[in-house]
Amino acid sequence: MKRKCQIMSICVILCLFVAGCATSGSLISSGYKVFATGAHSYTMAMGTINVLIDAGKINYADQVRIRKYDNLYRVAYHSAVRALEIYKMTDDAADKERLKVALTKCTGALSQFLDFVEPWIVKEVE
């Protein structure tokens, strides 16, 4: 239960970062914060999942489904990184909007990934 609360807290923090991107401060700085928080959350979750896979606690079919969500997040993450790099070079309004969309997709994909792997992580912690 404690781990479930931590995961939900991380998702809330990520959503707040994205909301902050649209309202205040530097979008570039907010983007880096989203990436750092997302990378930490992802690394912790995948580390636990890999331990469970190695221990034989996640069957092959579920591993395939986990990898699907894993791939969706990684694609969204790299797309957001590219959008940030482009916006840093151009400072163009259209690129700014593309970056906001990419950051929103990135945090959404991370949220989906964490929601999907949560049952295994919570089960392991309990």
N, C-alpha and C positions, 0 to 999 in steps of 0.2 A: 504494500500500500504506500509506503514511504517513497519507493522508486516511482510509482505511478504519479504521485504528487510532483516529484522532481521533473518528470517528463512533461507533465502538463504545464508546470511553471516555465520550463524552457520554451515551450510552444507559445505561451503568452508573451514572454519576453521577445521572441522573434517577431511576433505580430506587432508589438509596440515599436520595435525598431523600424519596421516597414512603415507604420503609420507616421513615425517621426520623420522618415525620409520625405514625406510629402508635405510636411508642415513647417519644419524648422531645421536650422543647422545645415551643415554641409552634407549634401547628398553623397558625396564621395566618402566622407568620414562614416556616415551611417551605413554605406555599403560595406565598408571594411568591417564594421561591427557585426553586421548580419553574417558575413562570411566567417568571422572568427567564432561567433556563437554557434552557428550552424555546423562548422567543422568540429567543434568540441562535442556537440550533441551527437553528431553522426559517428564520430570516432568511438565515443563511449558505447553507443548502442551496437555498432558493428563488432566492437571488441567482445561484448557479451554474447552476441549472436554467434560469432566464430567459436567461442569457447563451448557454447551449447552444441554447435554442429560437430566439433571435434569429440565431444562427449557422447555423441549419438542421440541427443535429445530432440533433434529436429529432423524429421524425415525428408527424403529427397524432394517430394512434391512441394513441401513447404519451403524448402531451400530455394527452389526455382521461383516460387512466388516472392520470397524475400528479395532475391536478386533482381526481380522485375522492379520492385519499388526502389531498391538500391540504385539501379540504373537510371530510373526516372529522376531521382534526386541528383545524381552526379551530372547528368546531362543539363538539368536546370541550373545547377551550380556553375558549371563551366560557361553556360550561356550568359549568366549574370556577370561572371568575371569579365568575359569579352565585352559586354555592354558597358561595364564600368570603365574598362580601358579605353573604349571608344569615346565615352563621354568625357573622360579626363583630357583627351586630346582635342576634342572639338568644342566642348562647352555649349553645344547646340541644344535648343529647346526640344527638338524632335528626339535627339539622342538621350536627353534627360528623361523624356517620357518612356522611351524604350528601356532605359535602365530601371525605372520604377516598376514597369511591367515585369521585367526579368527578375527583379528582387522579390516581387510578389509571387511569381511562379516558383522561385527557388524556395522560399519559406513554405509555400503550399506543398511542394513536393517533399520537403523535409518533414512537415507535419503528417503527411500521408504515410511516409516511411515509418516514423516513430509510432503512429497509431497502429500500423500493421504489426510491428515487431513487439509492441508493448506486452501482449499476453505472455509471450515466452520470457521476457525479461522479468515481469512481475511474478510469474510462476517460479522462476529461479530464485528470486529474492525472498519469497515467502517461506 
